[in-house]
Amino acid sequence: MSKRKADININIETDENQIPEKIKWSAKDGGIEDAEAKAAMLSIWDHEAQETLRIDLWTKDMPVDQMQMFFHQTLVSMANTFKKATDDEKMSATFHDFCDYFAEKLDLKKE
């Protein structure tokens, strides 16, 4: 069985104050090339330091309502990944309860 290598690239254009103006990303294996994004969050686990390294970016024209939806969807995704990675039903359910609370408080729930 041969090993595969896949690249995901993120390109950031900033203004003179280093504030992101454009975010573009590519994942050729996924058929994505220079797709525009308004925000990105990336977490990397450093097993030696036992800490998470983070890159959080958003463009200066990212609307607040979209940022709220982005955070909510990211939290839901994290809750799902937590369940899949740990098989911890109880904490996963608690995490999902928080996601529902978050959406309710920001009035993100669709009737």
Secondary structure, DSSP 8 states (H G I E B T S, - for coil): --------EEEEEE-TTS-EEEEEEEEGGGTEEEEEESEEEEEEEETTTTEEEEEEEE-TT--HHHHHHHHHHHHHHHHHHHHHHH--HHHHHHHHHHHHHHHHHTT----
